[in-house]
Amino acid sequence: MERTFKIFEAIVDEYIRTGEPVSSNAVRGKLGFPVSSATIRNEMASLEARGYLDHPHTSAGRIPTVKGYRFYIERMMSDSPGALSENEKEEIDRFFRNIGNGDDEVIIESASHALAELTNCAIVSTNMTARFSVITKVELIPTGRRVYVLLLITSEGNIKNRVCRLSFDLTAEQMEFFTEFLNQNLSGLNIGNISEEYIDGLAAALGSYMMTLSPLLKAVAELSKELSEKRVLLKGETNLIAREELHKNEIISLLESRNEFSELLDTAFSGINVMLGKEKDTFVIENSSIITGSFKKDGNQAGSFGVIGPMRLDYKKIIPYIEYFADKVTNMLSISDAEEHINKEDEKGGG
């Protein structure tokens, strides 16, 4: 069985490298042990009969099937994929050093761009770091008759606003009460902790102001929800167009439905995952694969990367890239969060 897999592995590796059907002679030159061409041909015929290889047209060579890719990937990952070289790691480390003290969004977007360049694939990433943000200030600004702008400001410098049109004008006393009420109950609160139940509790605490100010409280709930939602980013789209194995119409459909990646990338929260297009009815590019991996912030899942390319990807190289990038992003987010905490403590001390 081990010999059979080594032969199969050599076939897949060679096909990934060349994109051409692989002959027994080509396989023989890649093996690290003596074996006859006749033995290799017998093994290839057996692998084809079991559905792992296909025999296209009149070619003497074989190519892997979807079932074959799945077997190859699962066996490779159980044995652990190859590692990056020290030079490759240093190149990535240098890139992260150049990012400097960027915020979470800059770190994730920059990493996605670099990963697209290194893998020559498209990169989709989800970013949920905003849900770990803390509300620092809430403001209510009158902008016209019965029109008010509600501002929600977070620790990461994000500002969300919502125009609220009321059926009445607020008095100065009502505006002052509402602003103080929100800052007392929301300042220092994690975005992810602002649930519907929490908002309902605030509405009840408004007392006699509940009927008057509840529309503004509803706007707070909507802004909090927007901040806590996943953000989906796609980089390296042109890399897909350059791939001859992929149909251009399918790529266009993919670019138009990028938000659907959010569900696909949810599976990344259990380590490295590989999804093959023909195994997923929901994935619009049939002859493709997506390799996903996640990163964390404060020990919690904060997002994920997905490398999208043809099924004929160099999994042994790309999987270690994703693992290394995910670890680096996790470290960068932790450093960013620690520095922010130190700065806040310094401000308190200076006060």
C-alpha angles and dihedrals in degrees: 000000000000091000090049092053093047089055091046091047091052090052093051093044091051093046091050088052099046109018088223129115109271122236128208091249091055090051093048091058091054099051122096094214134058116267133151124247089239091057091049091050090051091050091048091052090050092049090049092051089053091052099251097110136036130210107218119208114313095327117129089217131086134224129200120260125217088264088051093051090050092051091046093050096045092047092045093050093047088055089043119251123259121285129241118256120250089251091054091049091049091051090054093043090052090052092053091048089055092055088070119183098341121155122255095271093051092048094052095042093048092048091050091052093049092046090052090054095046096047097035087226137108116270124209117189135182121211120201097160092109090072087064091055120112123227109242102176144002122202134185116203125186110223103170145337107328090344122117135173117219116205124198114191123191136200090256091058095255113148120198121186136187128190110226122197113197131190091236142030118260119231120234089251092053092049092048092048093049094048093049091044093053096044091050092050102034108031110105092014120130113244090229091059095059098100129169088256091055092050090048088053091052091049090055090048090057088077112181090005093060098098092044100044104029093094088060091047089053088055089053089054092050093049092049090051092051091051093049096049121103117263115217119208128185122199133176096028091154089061088067093050090055092057109098093199092066126077113240094219091055091050091053090051089050093053090050094053102043094134089067087070089076091076094044093051092051086080088063089077091086098059127273115354131182120203121189118211097231090053093055119065089190095056110092100208107070102191094049145093135211122205114198135193133169138226131203143218122201088353092302128109106266103172145309145241126230122194110207122197143120119309087253094076127145094249093175090062103033098048092058089047091055092046092050094045091048091052092047093049090049089053093046093051090050092050091047091051093047093050090050090053091049091050091052091050090049090052090052091048092048091051 
